[in-house]
């Protein structure tokens, strides 16, 4: 199945501090972010605020990038729940040190 080009959508989000900000994400990331918020029984605004707070505390990059990384981590953890053998970090000991993944 060929990949279709992903459209980047810019949306306004009101953070918990009542600050309004714009976030540009691909459709697929917006879809997953909504699913994560629903699974956590929270609003999209509160979830984005949590991500923004963590990003600020860590001195990380822009909010859109932080959201993408958050969504990726959540999706991967969900996958690992279904495939516990892959969840073992020591299975790929050099991955965090810039190594290549097995088979890649």
C-alpha positions as CSV (number, residue, x, y, z in Angstrom):
1,X,0.0,0.0,0.0
2,X,1.6,3.3,-1.1
3,X,1.9,6.1,1.5
4,X,-0.1,9.1,0.7
5,X,1.3,12.6,1.3
6,X,0.4,13.7,4.8
7,X,-1.2,17.1,5.2
8,X,0.1,19.4,7.9
9,X,-2.8,21.0,9.8
10,X,-2.4,24.1,11.9
11,X,-4.8,24.3,14.8
12,X,-5.2,26.7,17.8
13,X,-5.1,25.2,21.2
14,X,-5.9,26.9,24.5
15,X,-3.4,25.8,27.1
16,X,-4.4,25.4,30.8
17,X,-2.9,28.8,31.5
18,X,-5.5,30.3,29.1
19,X,-2.7,31.0,26.6
20,X,-3.7,30.4,23.0
21,X,-1.1,28.8,20.8
22,X,-0.9,27.4,17.3
23,X,0.3,23.9,16.7
24,X,1.1,22.4,13.2
25,X,0.9,18.6,13.0
26,X,0.2,16.0,10.3
27,X,-3.4,14.6,10.3
28,X,-2.1,11.3,11.7
29,X,-0.6,12.9,14.7
30,X,-3.8,14.9,15.4
31,X,-5.8,11.7,15.2
32,X,-3.5,9.8,17.6
33,X,-3.4,12.8,20.0
34,X,-7.2,12.8,20.2
35,X,-7.2,9.1,20.8
36,X,-4.7,9.4,23.6
37,X,-6.7,12.2,25.2
38,X,-9.8,10.1,25.1
39,X,-8.1,7.1,26.5
40,X,-6.8,9.2,29.4
41,X,-10.3,10.7,29.8
42,X,-9.0,14.3,29.5
43,X,-9.3,17.1,27.0
44,X,-7.0,17.8,24.2
45,X,-6.2,21.2,25.8
46,X,-5.2,19.6,29.1
47,X,-3.1,16.9,27.3
48,X,-1.3,19.5,25.2
49,X,-0.7,21.6,28.4
50,X,0.9,18.6,30.1
51,X,3.2,18.1,27.1
52,X,4.0,21.8,27.0
53,X,4.8,21.9,30.7
54,X,7.2,18.9,30.3
55,X,8.8,20.4,27.3
56,X,9.4,23.7,29.1
57,X,10.8,21.9,32.2
58,X,13.2,19.9,30.0
59,X,14.2,22.9,27.9
60,X,13.2,20.9,24.8
61,X,12.4,22.3,21.3
62,X,9.2,23.5,19.9
63,X,5.7,22.3,20.9
64,X,4.9,20.6,17.7
65,X,8.0,18.4,17.8
66,X,7.4,17.6,21.5
67,X,3.8,16.5,20.6
68,X,5.1,14.3,17.8
69,X,7.6,12.6,20.1
70,X,5.0,12.2,22.8
71,X,2.6,10.6,20.4
72,X,5.3,8.3,19.0
73,X,6.2,7.2,22.5
74,X,2.6,6.5,23.4
75,X,2.0,4.5,20.2
76,X,5.2,2.5,20.8
77,X,4.3,1.8,24.4
78,X,0.9,0.6,23.3
79,X,2.6,-1.6,20.7
80,X,4.9,-3.0,23.4
81,X,2.0,-3.9,25.6
82,X,0.8,-6.2,22.8
83,X,4.4,-7.4,22.1
84,X,6.1,-7.6,25.5
85,X,9.3,-9.3,24.2
86,X,10.0,-6.1,22.3
87,X,9.6,-3.9,25.4
88,X,12.8,-5.1,26.9
89,X,15.2,-2.2,26.6
90,X,18.3,-4.5,27.0
91,X,17.3,-6.3,23.9
92,X,18.8,-3.3,22.0
93,X,21.5,-2.0,24.3
94,X,23.2,0.4,21.9
95,X,20.0,2.1,20.6
96,X,20.1,5.0,23.1
97,X,23.8,5.6,22.4
98,X,23.2,6.4,18.7
99,X,23.5,2.8,17.5
100,X,21.6,1.3,14.7
101,X,18.5,-0.8,15.3
102,X,18.7,-4.4,14.5
103,X,18.1,-5.1,10.8
104,X,18.5,-1.4,10.0
